[in-house]
């Protein structure tokens, strides 16, 4: 038994923004993909889900997540020497696992809130 499938065709443009930020298509490449409506819907859902996961606000992160020195430096926009100073002064609690140092996301956020409250 054969089922009827609706076919969807996608056109993909290779484009680059100019100095003003506008996108101009300098080359058009057409790719024909045969998908059922169900497959297309699932593909779009999965793509949207992946993008949303990649751009979660910080409040959605697990407070027990362990962060490396590099991650904390990037998250707080500080230098490594500043982080080490705060670590020595007890401003940022940390954990050691072997020779590695980790920071709990929740503890880092709580410490930053505490610093902000003291400075207000």
C-alpha positions in Angstrom: 0.0 0.0 0.0 1.3 3.4 -1.0 0.7 6.5 1.1 0.4 10.0 -0.3 3.2 12.3 0.9 3.3 16.1 0.6 6.7 17.2 -0.6 8.4 20.3 0.5 11.2 22.0 -1.3 13.8 24.2 0.4 16.0 26.8 -1.1 19.1 27.7 0.8 20.9 31.0 0.1 24.6 31.5 0.8 24.8 35.1 1.8 27.1 37.4 3.7 26.3 40.7 5.4 27.9 43.9 4.0 29.4 46.7 6.2 26.0 48.0 7.0 24.8 44.7 8.2 22.4 44.1 5.2 22.5 40.7 3.7 23.1 40.4 0.0 23.0 37.1 -1.8 26.0 36.6 -3.9 25.3 33.0 -4.8 22.2 30.9 -4.8 22.6 27.2 -4.2 19.4 25.2 -4.5 19.1 21.9 -2.6 16.0 19.8 -3.1 15.0 17.8 -0.1 12.1 15.4 -0.1 10.3 15.3 3.3 6.9 14.5 4.5 5.0 17.2 6.4 5.5 15.2 9.6 9.3 14.9 8.9 9.6 18.6 8.1 7.7 19.5 11.3 9.9 17.3 13.4 13.1 18.7 11.8 11.9 22.3 12.6 11.0 21.4 16.1 14.4 19.8 16.8 16.2 22.7 15.3 14.3 25.2 17.4 14.8 23.1 20.5 18.6 23.0 19.9 18.7 26.8 19.5 16.7 27.4 22.7 19.0 25.0 24.6 22.0 26.9 23.4 20.5 30.3 24.5 19.1 29.4 27.9 19.1 32.3 30.3 21.6 31.8 33.2 18.7 31.4 35.7 17.8 28.1 34.1 21.1 26.5 34.8 21.6 23.9 37.5 23.0 25.6 40.7 24.9 22.4 41.5 26.7 22.5 38.1 30.5 22.6 38.5 32.3 25.3 36.6 36.0 25.5 35.7 38.2 28.5 36.3 37.9 29.4 32.6 34.1 29.2 32.7 33.8 31.4 35.8 36.3 34.0 34.3 34.2 34.2 31.2 30.8 34.3 33.0 31.9 37.1 35.4 34.0 39.0 32.9 37.0 39.0 35.2 40.7 38.0 34.9 42.2 34.8 36.2 44.3 36.8 38.8 41.1 38.5 40.1 39.4 35.1 40.4 42.4 33.6 42.3 42.4 36.7 44.7 38.7 36.2 45.3 39.3 32.5 45.9 42.1 33.2 48.5 40.0 35.9 50.2 37.1 33.5 50.5 34.8 35.6 48.4 34.2 32.7 46.0 33.9 29.2 47.5 35.5 26.4 45.5 36.0 22.7 45.5 39.0 20.6 44.6 38.9 17.4 42.7 42.5 16.1 42.6 44.5 19.0 41.3 41.6 20.7 39.6 39.5 23.6 41.0 35.7 23.9 40.4 33.1 26.4 41.5 29.4 25.6 42.0 27.3 27.8 39.8 24.8 28.5 42.6 27.6 29.5 45.0 29.2 31.8 42.4 25.8 33.5 41.8 25.1 33.8 45.5 28.6 35.4 46.1 28.0 37.9 43.3 24.6 38.9 44.8 26.3 39.2 48.2 29.0 41.5 46.8 26.3 43.6 45.0 24.3 44.0 48.2 27.3 45.1 50.2 28.3 47.7 47.6 24.7 49.1 47.5 
